[in-house]
Amino acid sequence: MSTFPNSPRLLKAGLALLDPDTAAVVRVVALQYNPDTLTRTLQVQGAGGDAGGRAEPLRLKGPPVETIKLDAEIDAADQLEFPARNRAAVEAGVQPHLAALETIVYPPSGRLRLNDLLANLGTIEILPAQAPLAVFVWSKNRVVPVRVTEFSITEEAFDPALNPIRAKVSLGLRVLSVNDVGLDHRAGGLYLSYQQQKERLAGLFRPGGLAALGAEDAL
């Protein structure tokens, strides 16, 4: 318990997994420690190719393609100090936390068995398994639908049973915009709210005048 009861509650970053059909929350995976850095890249979507770019250089055909990269640390040391209250950490180290993240990019094993059965029965078309909708949450100002595109794990320490007790996870995420899913999809609504929040925050910015740029007589 904090020695400062009036201090603000520390929010955790993480991923929420939603059922793609009902939008019900399936699982929430909070990161144990908030990453120190977050890298975002925006790829501008200009209208047309080279010719279109010369003719209409200011037109945008859609939102930019945004990617997010972060590194997170997971450590079971604190839980291992109190083994009676943290049986999962004692039995498996940080593997439960890692597995909660890793299974985001796995089709369910039951679906794999079903697809194999259908294939053996001669089914002509087998649809790929549909994953839950992943939503990246980094404060209330940044709640955005994503697809996990990169995932790497570095396990750094092990207990006597070779369970990892400390690990670093690197995640690469691609933001799903309305261009990817449409406005009728739950992800589309989340993305639109995300962009509208950006516009609201931009409205809070206090712009300077041209004098600050030394260009008051140039424009």
Beta strands, then each sheet from edge to edge (+ up, - down):
strand 1: 14-18
strand 2: 25-30
strand 3: 38-43
strand 4: 65-75
strand 5: 133-137
strand 6: 143-158
strand 7: 164-175
sheet 1: 2+ 1- 5+ 6- 7+ 4- 3+
end
